[in-house]
Amino acid sequence: MSPTNWSALGVSMIMAMSSTQVAAQASKTLSAPIAAKAQWSEVRHGETVTDDYRWLQKKEDPNVIAYLNAENDYTAALTAGVQPLADKLFAETKGRMKETDLSVPVRRGKYYYYSRTEAGKQYGINCRRLADAQMNYDEKAAEEILLDQNELAKGQKFFMVAGTSVSPDDRYLAYLTDTTGYRQFKLQIKDLKTGELLSDTAERVTSMAWAADNKTMFYVQEDATTKRSDRLFRFSLGEKASEIYHEKVEQFGIGVGTTHDRKFIQLQAYATDTSETWMIAADKPQAAFASVLGRTKGHRYNVEHRDGSLFIRTNKNAKNFRIVTAPVGKVAEKNWKEIVKHDDKVLVGNYEVFRDFLAVTEKTQALNRTRIYNFKSRQWKSVQFNDEVYLANTTGTPEFTAQKLRMSYQSPTTPPMVMDVDMASGERQILKQQEVVGGFDASKYEARRLWATAKDGVKVPLWAVYKKGVKFDGTAPTLLYSYGSYGISTEATFALSRLSLLDRGVIYVQAHIRGGTDLGERWHEDGMLMKKKNTFTDFIAAAEFLIQEKWTSKDKLIIQGGSAGGLLMGAVVNMRPDLFKAVHAAVPFVDVMNTMMDSSLPLTTGEYLEWGDPNNKAAYDYMRSYSPYDNIEKKAYPAMLVTTGLNDSQVMYWEPAKYVAKLRAHKTDNNPLLLKTNMAAGHGGASGRYDAIKEGAFNYAWMLSQWGIHE
C-alpha cells in the first residue's frame, strides 16, 4: 500500500539537530528528541485516518536513521547513571555462567552430535564424534568440528545459525545462516568428508529435508517481501533446483521435514485454524506428494509413521487434540483407531513415535507432563514432577530405535537439567544440570502458583519466584511479565540473569493470560480475534491481584512484554496507566492498524486469523479500539523503556519508533520515555551470547533504577 498524501518532509521537519548535537544537548538539559510531523492520510471504511509519523517507515531515508540515532544518544545520556549498574549486572550474570561448556551429546546414526562453547567467544561450535562399537558415546574418539560459528561470524555485526541437517549417510551438512537479524536465511551445504562448501545454495530458506539417496534435498523458500514460506523446491547436489509446489492461499505457510523413522518426506501447510499434510516415500524423491487427509476448514492435524501405520494428531471432534492411527493408504476416518483420547482439560501437544514406544507431551493446568506408551505391553507410564511450578519437555531423540527418551527439566528455583528416561521402566538418569558458577542454593528461593480472578470471573494462573525473606506488605519491587498470543504458553523457567533481581529483593511474576494455550485451545481462542481484549483485562486483573494481596503496590510494580507481549504493554498502559510504575516494551507490536492494513508487509495476511481481517469493518473497529498507537491520549503515562532492532522482520522498527514519537507528543507527565534501537540486529536482539547478556543487563538496570535500587 503506497502513501496517499505525503508532504515535503523538509518543510515540516522539526528535527534540525544532528544526532551528535542532540546528544550534547541531552547531556546538558536532557531534552528529548522531537520527531518531525509530516502530513499523511488515508480513507478506511469511510473514515479519514491521519498519521503524523508515517515518514518514519522509510528506512532508506537518512532522516529516519538520524532520528533513531538521536533517540539512542538521548537514551544513553539519560541513562548514563544507570550504566555502572548495568555493567555490574553483566558481570554478575557472566560470572554465574560456565563459559567453557559442552552440551549433552545426542546420537544420530553412527555419530554423537553436540555443541560447545569457549570462554570469551560469542558463539557455539557444532561438533560430532563417532560412536563406539556398542553405539555408546566415546570421549576418546576424534572430535570433528562441523561449524565453528565464531569463524563464520567474523566481520559480521550479526550472525545466527538457524538450523542444521545432516544427510542420511552422515556426509553432508546443510545449514541456514542469517547475517542481518532480518531472519532471512541462506542455505549452504558442507561436504564433511572434504570440508568444502558446495556450490549449491539458496536464499530465504525456512526449512529443509534430505531424501534417502543422500543427494536429493527439499527446501522451502519464503517470499522476499511478505516473508511467507510459500514455495517448495527439489534439487539434486550439483543440479539446478526446481519449484514443485506453490502455496497460493495467503493465510498459509508451508514447511518440509521427515517422519521420525525417516521413511517419508512431509510437506505441511499451516494456518492458525487449518492445516494439511502431504507425503512421499523418502527413497522415491522424484515422486509426487500425496495429501494425507486433504484440507478442511478448521481441521488441524499432523502425521507420524511407524511400521505401516500413520499416527495422526488431530483436532477433529477434539478441541484439545487426540491421537489416532490408520494404515498407510487407508486413512479415512472409518479406519481410525484412537490411542490418545480427547480431554477438555488436557492439551495434547508434541508427540514422538519410536519403534517400541510413543511419547506424548500434554499440558494441564499450565503444567507439562509426558506419557509414554509401550506398544508391546500396551501400558502407559507418566513422567511427572513434584514442584508447584516447572517446565518439563522432551528435547528430541533422533534415533527411531531409541529405548531412552531425552528430556529437559527446570523450574524457577532449579537450573535446567537434561535427563534420559528409560521408556520401558520409567527410570530417570540425570545426565547434566546447568552449573551456576560460584554456587547456587535453591533453598534460599521460593516459587509459587497463584490464581487471579479476571474481569469475567475466570481464574487466571500466575507463577512467582522470590528470595525468601521478602515482605508481603506491599513494599516489594515486583516485575510482572506476560505474552498472551498465538497459543504460546507462559512457562516457569530458570534464568541466571534473574538471580540479580531476586537477590536485590525483587519478586518476579509471570501471568498465564488468555491468548496462550496454558489451559488448552479454548484459552487461546478466548484471547484472539474478537475476544482479544481478554488478554489485556487478564493482565490488569493479575496486576490488581498482586496489589490487593500486598505482594506489591502501584509504585513498585513494573511490567514487561515483547513482540505481541509489547502490544500487551501498549494496550494496558492506555487502559490503566495509573497501575504501573514503569514499563519495558521490547520489539512491541504497537502500530496494529497501519501494519494490518498493509498486506505487502511481512507476515501480515497470515495474521488475519489471529487478530482479524481489518478489511472487515467489524474486525477493523474492534482492533482499532485497542491498537496502542491509535489510542494514545493526552494523559500521564508510566516511565517507559522501548527497545527494538533496526532489522526486525517480525515487528518493523518503525512501530516502536512511531509509538514513542506520538507518545512523547501527547503524554502530560515528566516520566522518562526512552527508545533504544539496536542498529545491527533484528527481532531477537544481539546474536552473540555476551552481547545478549549486556542488552538484558541494561534493561534490568533501568528497571532497578526505577525502583530506586542503584547498586
N, C-alpha and C positions, 0 to 999 in steps of 0.2 A: 504494500500500500504506500503510495507516494504522498508526501506532504502536499496540502492543497492551498496553503496561504502563507508561504514564508515571506517575511520582510527582510530587507537587507540587514544582516547581522551587525554590520559596522555602525548603523545608525543607532541601534538601541543597546549596544554593548556597554554595560556598566563597568565591566571588569577591565580597567585600563592598566593596572599594575602587572608587572611580570611576577612569576612565582617567587623569585628571589626578593623582590621588593615587598611582596606580601609577607614573606617570612620575616623580613626585617621589621615590618610594621607590626606583625603579630607579636614579635618578641618584646615590643615596647608597650603596645596598647592592647594586645590580644583581640584585635578587631577581626571578626570572621570575614572570609571572602564573600562577596555578594555576587551571585551569578547573574548573568545578563537575562533580560526578558526579551523574547522575540515573538512576534505575532504569528500564531498558527491556529487554524480552526478546521473543524470537520463536522458534517451533519451526520448524526447517528440516531436512527429511529425517530427522526423529526426534531431532534434536539441538536442545537449548535454547541459543540464541545470545543473549548479552547485549551491550549497547553502552552504556557509561557516558556517552558524549558525544553521544548521539543528539540531544539538545536543541539542539546547535549547528546542526542542519539547519533550524531555524525562523528564517529570515531576518527575519521581521517581529517577532521577539521583541527588545525593547530590550536585554536581557541579552546577546544574541548580538553585537549591534553594539558594546556596551560592551566585551565580551571582545576583539573584533578590534581595537578602538581601543587597548585596554590592551597588546595584543601589539605593535601598531605603535609605541606610546610606549616600550615596553621595548626594541624593536629600535633605535629612534632613540637612546635613552640609551646602549645598549651599544655602538653604532657611532659615537658622537659623534667619536671619534678617527679614524675612517675617512673621515668626510665631507670633510675637506680634500683627501684623495687622490681621492675621487670627483669633487669639483669640478675637480681638475686633469685627470683623465681626460676629463671632459666637455669642458673647454676644448681639450684636445688633439684629440679627435675632431671637434669643431665647427670647429677651426682647419684641419683637413685637408679639410673638405668645401667644395665650391663652393656657397655658399648661394644665389646667384642663378644659376639654370641652366635649361637647356632640353633636353627630351628630343628624340630624333631624330624628325622628322615622318614620318608614315606616311600614304600615300594611300588613301582610300576614296572611290570615285566622283569627284566634282568637287573634293573638298577634301583638304587635308592636315591631319591631326589631330596634336596634340602637347600636352604639359603642361609647365608651367614653374613654377619656384619663385622666391621673392623673399626676400632676406636679412631675417631677423627674423620671418618669417611661418611658422607651423607647418605649413600645408597647401599643396597644389598648386593650380594654376589650369589648368583644362582649356580649350584653345583650338583654333581652326582657321583656316586661310587658304585662299582659293580658288586652285586650281592655275592655271598659265598655259595658253596655247592648246595647248602641246605636252604638257600634263599634268605639267609639272615643278613643283617647289616654288618659289614666288615670294615671296621675303622682302619685296618691296615691296607685296604685296597686304595689304589691311587685315586686321588681326587681329580675330577675333571671339571674345570670351570666352564660352564655353558655361557654365561653372560656376566661380565663384571660391569655392573651398571655405573660404577664410578668412572670407568674408562669411557663408556658410551656417553656419559653426561658432560664430559669435558667440553668447555666452550659454550655450554648451553645455560641459559638463565633458568630454564625449567626442564625437567626430564622425568618421564614416567614410563615404566613398562606396564602395560595394561593386561597382558595375557600371554601365556606361552602354551605351545602344544608340540609334543614330540611324536614323530612318525611311529607307526607300529613296530618297525624294525629297529627303533632307537637311533637311527642315523641322522635324521633332520630335525632341527628345532625351528618352529615357526613362532614368531613373537611380534607383539604390537608395541609401538612407541609413540609418545607424544612429546614434542619439544616446545610447546607454547602454553599449555594449560587449557586449550580450547577443546580438548577431548576429541580430536580427530586423529586417528591412529594410523600409522604406516605399518603395513605388513612386510616383514623381512624374514628370510629363511637362511639358516646357517647349516652348513654341512659339518656335522660334529666329527666326522672322520678326518676331514682336511682342515677344518677351522675357517673355511672360506664362506663368504656371503654369496648366495646365488643371485643371479640377475633377476629372478622372479620377485617382484614387489607389487604392492597395490596401495592406493591411498584410501583413507576414510573407512578402514575395515573395522567392524564391530564384533564379529565372531568368525570362527574358522573350525574346520574339521578335516582330518585325514581319512582317506579311504584305505581299505585293507591292502592295496597294492603298493603302498609306500611312496607313490609318486603323484597320485591324484589328490588335489585339495579342493575343498569347497570353502568359499568365504562370502560373507555378507558385507555389502558396502552401503554406507549412508549417503543421503543426498547432501551435496555440498552446501546448500543454503538452509534447508529445513532440518537437517541432521536426522531425518527419519531413516531408519535402517530398512531399505525397501528393495534391494536388488541382490540376487544370489548368483554367484559366478562359480564356474568349474574350470580347473586347468590342470594339466599335467606338467611336471617340472620341465622347464626349458621351452614350454609352448605357450602360445597366447591364450589368455583366459576368455571364456565365452559366457555371456549372460544367459542363464537358463530359467530365471523367474523374476518377475517384477510384481511387487505388491502394490496395486493401484489404489486401494482404499486408504485414504489419508489418516484414518484413525488407527491403522495397524502398522506395527513394525514387525520385522522378522529376525530370526536368529537360527544358526545352524550348529549342530553338535552331533554326538554319537550316543547310542544307548550304552548303559554301563558295561554290558558284555561285549561291546564294540562290534556287534553283529549288524547293526543298522546305522545309517546316517539319517538324522532327523532334521527337518525344517519345520520351524514353528512360527506361525503368525499370531500376534498377540495384541489385544486392545484391552482397555480397562475391564470390559464386561464380556468379552468373547475371545476364543482362541481356536486355532486349527493346527493340526499336525500332519505332515507328510513324511513318508519313509521310503528308503531304498536299501537294499542289501549292501553292506559295506564292501563286499567283494564284487559288486557289479556297479561300479561308479558311473557307467555310461547309461544306466537305466533311467527311466522316467520316474519321478517321485509320485507316489500314490497317497491320496488323503486317507487318513485312518477313519475319522468319524465326520468328515465334512466340516462345514461352518454353519452353526445355527446361532442366531442372536441370543445372547445370554448364557450360552454354553461354554464353559472354560474347562479345558482338560489338558493333560499331558500324559506321555506314554513312556513306559519302560518295557524291556523284553527279557524273558527267561524261558529257555527250553521250549520254544514254540508257542509260548503264551505271552500276550500283552498284558501288562499291569497298567491300568488306566486310573489316574486320579481325576475325578470328575465332580462337577457341582450339579449335575443333573439330578433333580429331586433331592438335592443335598447342599444347602446353602454353605455349610462349613466343609464341604467336600467329603468324599468317601473314596475307597479304592476297590475297583472291580477287576476281574481277569476275564480274558476271552481269547480263544485260539487265534493265531495269526491267520488272516484271511476270512475269519468268521466273527467279526467284531460287532455285529448287530446286537442291539440291546437285549434281545431274547436269549443271547448266548452268554450274557454277563453272569459271573459268579462273584458275589460280594465277599471281600476278605477283610475290609475295614469299614464298619458301618458308620452311618452319619450320626452325629450327636450335636444337638443345638448348643451345647456348652463347650464343645471341643473342636478346635480348628485343626484339620488335617493339613500339615504343611509339607516340608520336604520328605522324600522317601528314597531309599536306596535299595535296589534289588540285587541280591547276590545269588550265587549258585544254590546255597543252602539256607539262606535267610532273607528276610525282608525287614528293614529298619525304617520306622516311621517316626518323624518328629511331629508332635502335637502341641497345641497351646491351649491352656485352660486357665482362667483367672489370671491372665497376664504372665503366666509362667510356662516354660517349655518342659516337656517330658519326651523321652524316647521309648518306644516299644519295639521289641524285636520278636519276629515270628519265625519259628523253626519249621521249615517245610516238612521235615521228617517226622517230628513228634506232634506237629500241628498245635504247638503250645506257644503262648506269648510270655515274654519277660519284660518287665518295666525297668527303666533306668531313671530313678528319681533321686532328688537331693533334699536335705532337711532344712536348708536355710530358708528364712522367711521370704527373701527375695534373692534371685540369682539369674544367671544366664547359662544354659547348657545347650550345646549344639553338636550335631555331627559335623565333621570338618572335611569330609570327602575321603573315601577309602578306595583308591583306584582299582585294586585287584578284585575282579569278579569272584574269584575263588576264596577270598579272604574269610578267615574264621574269627577275626577280631575287628571290631568297629572302632574307628578313630573318632574321639570326641574331645570337646573342649569344655571347660567349666570355669566360671568366675562369679564373683559376687562383689558388691561394693566394698566388702572388707576382706576379700580373698583374691590375691593376684591370680591371673589366668594360669590354668594348668592344662596339659594335654594328657589324655589317658587312652588306653586301649580297653575295650570292654569285650570279653570273651562272649560271643553271641550264643554259644551253647549253654554255658554255665552262669553267665551274668557276672563273672568275676572281673573286677576292675584292677588295672595296673596303671599307676601314675608314672608317666614317662618323663615329665618335666613340669616344673612350675616356674613362672616368671620370677627371677630373682630381683629383690629390691635391695640394691647395694646399700650397705650401712645398716641393714636390718629393718624389719617391719613387724610390729607387734599388733596383730589383729585384735587382740583383747582390749586395746585402747579405743576401739571404734565400735559403733553400733549401727546396724541397718534395720529399717522397719518398713512394714507395709501400712499405708494409711488409706482412708477412704473419705472422699469429699462428696457432698451432695450437690448435683448440678441443678441448674435453674428449673428443669422439668422433673426433678426428683430422682433422676438416675444416679446411681452410685459410681463415682469415678475413682479408680485406684491410683495411688501415688506410691513412690518409694523414696525414702530419705536415708541419708547417711551423715553421721556427725561423730565428733570425738567426744567420748564420754566426759561428763562434767559440764557440758553446755547447759545453761539455764533456760528453762522453758517459761520465761516470764515476759516474753515479747521483746527482749533486748538483743536476741541473737541475730547477727547478719545472716541472711539467707539468700541463696541463689536458686531460682526456680526455672527449670528448663523443660521445653517440650517441642514436639514437631506436629503430629496430628494430620497427616495427609498420605495419600497414595496407598493406604493399607500398611504403612511401615510402622512397626511396633516400637515402643519406647522400652529399652532393655536395661536391666540392672547390672551395669558393668563396673569394673575396677579401672582406675586411672592413676598413674604415677603423679601426673601434674595436679590432680585434685587434692592430693595429700597436703599440698601447700596451703590450700584454702582451709581444709579441715583442721590442720594444726594451728591455724590462726582463729579458730572458733567459729568458722562459717558452717552453717547447715546447708547441705546440698540436696535438692529435691527434684525429682522428675515426675511429671504427671502423664498418665496414660489416657489422654483425652481422645474423644471420638474423632475419627478420621484415619486412625490406625486399625490394625486387626488384633489389638491386645486382648479383646474379649470376643473375637470372632468376626466373620464377614459382616454381620449386621452392624458391628461397631464402626466399621469403615463406611458402610452405606449411610449411617446416621450422622456422618461428618463430611459429606461430599454433596456436590450438586446443590439442590435447593434446601439442603439441611446443613450446609457448611457452617452456618453461624453457631451450631452446637459446639464446634471445635473451639471457638473463641469464648463462649459462655462457660464451657467446661474449665478452661484455663483460669478464667476470672473466679469461678467457684473454688478452684484449687487454691488460688491466692487468698481469697477471703477465708477459707478454712484455716490456712496456716496462721492468719492473723487472729481469727476468733479463738483458736485453740492456743494462742500465745506462743507459737513456735517463733514468731517474728512480729514485726509491725510494719506499717506502711513506709516508714522512713528507714527501714532496714532491709526491705525486700527488693532485690534486683532480679530481673528476668532476662532470659537468653533464648534465642532460637535462630536457626539458619535455614536459608532457602525457603521452602514452604513454611518452615518454622519462623522465618523472617517476616513472612506475611502475617503469621500469628502475632508477632511482636507489634507490627504496624497497626493491626486491627484492634488489639486490646488496649493500646495506648490511646487510640482515638476514642474508644468506648469508655475507658476508665483511667485516664491519665493520673488521677489522684491516688491510685492504688499502688504505685511503684516508685521506688527511689530512683532507679536508673535502669537502662535497657542496653543490652548488646544485641544488635540485629546483624547477623552475618549473611552476606550474599542474599539479601532479602528480596523476595518476590512481592514487591510493593506497588508496582505500577500495573495492576492487574488488567485494567481495561485497554490501555494502549498496547499491551502485549497480546492479549487475547483477541483483539480486533484486527491484528495484523497476521494473516495466515502465512506470510512469507518468512516470519521469524522462526528460528529453531524451536522445534518441539511443540508448537502452538496447537495445530489441529488435533494432534493426538491427545491433547489435554482436555478437549471438549467433554469427554466422558467422565472426567474427574471434577471439573469446575463448572461446566456448562458451555453451550454454544452461544456466544453473545450476539450472533445474528438472529437469534430468537429473542424477542423483546422481553418476555418474562424472565428468561435467564439473564439477559443484559441488565435489567433493572435490579435483580437480586444481587448479582456480582457488583454492580455499581454501588449498591448500598453498603458494602463492606470494604471495597478496594481502598487500601490505606492512602494512596496518593490522592485519590479523588475525595477523600473525606477529611483532609486536614482542615482544621478550623483555627480561628484566632482565639487561642486559649493557652493556658500553661501546660507544658509537657515535661516529663521527667528528663533527667540527663540522659543523653544517648550517644553511644558509640556505634557507628555503622561501618562495617568493613566489607570490602569487595575485591574483585580481581579484574583487571582490565580485559583479560582474555576469556572471561567467563562465557561459556556457551549455554549454560542451563538458565541462568538469570543474568541478562546482559548488564554490564557495569552501569549503564545509564539509568536503570531502575533505581538503585540506591542513590546515584548522583542527583537525579531529578528530585527524588524524595527529600533529600537533605536540603537542596536549594529551595524548594517550596516550603518545607517546614520552617526553615530559617526565616523566611519572609513572613510567616504567619504567627509563629509562637510568641507568646507575650511574656515569657519568663526569662530569667537570666541563667538558666541551667546550661551547662555545656552541651553543644551539639557538634559531634566530630565525624568526619568522613575520612576513612583511611583506605586507600586503594593500593593493592599490590600491583605494580605496573608490569610485572613479568610472570603473572600466574593467572589461574582461572578459578573455577568453582570451589575446588578443594584447597586453595591457598598454596603456600610454598610446597615444593615437592621434596626437597631434602629433609631428612629427619631432624637435623639440628635447626634448620630454618623454620620448620613447622613448630618446634618447641618454642622458639623465640616469638612467633606470632601468638601462640597461646599464652605465653607468659605475659606479653604486653596486655592482652585482653583481661587476664586475671588481675594484673597490677592496677589497671584502670578501675576495675570493679572495687578492689580493696581500697583504693583512694577515695572512692565514693562513699564507702563505709567509714572513712576516717582512719583506716589502717595503713600505715606508711612504711612499715618495716616487717 
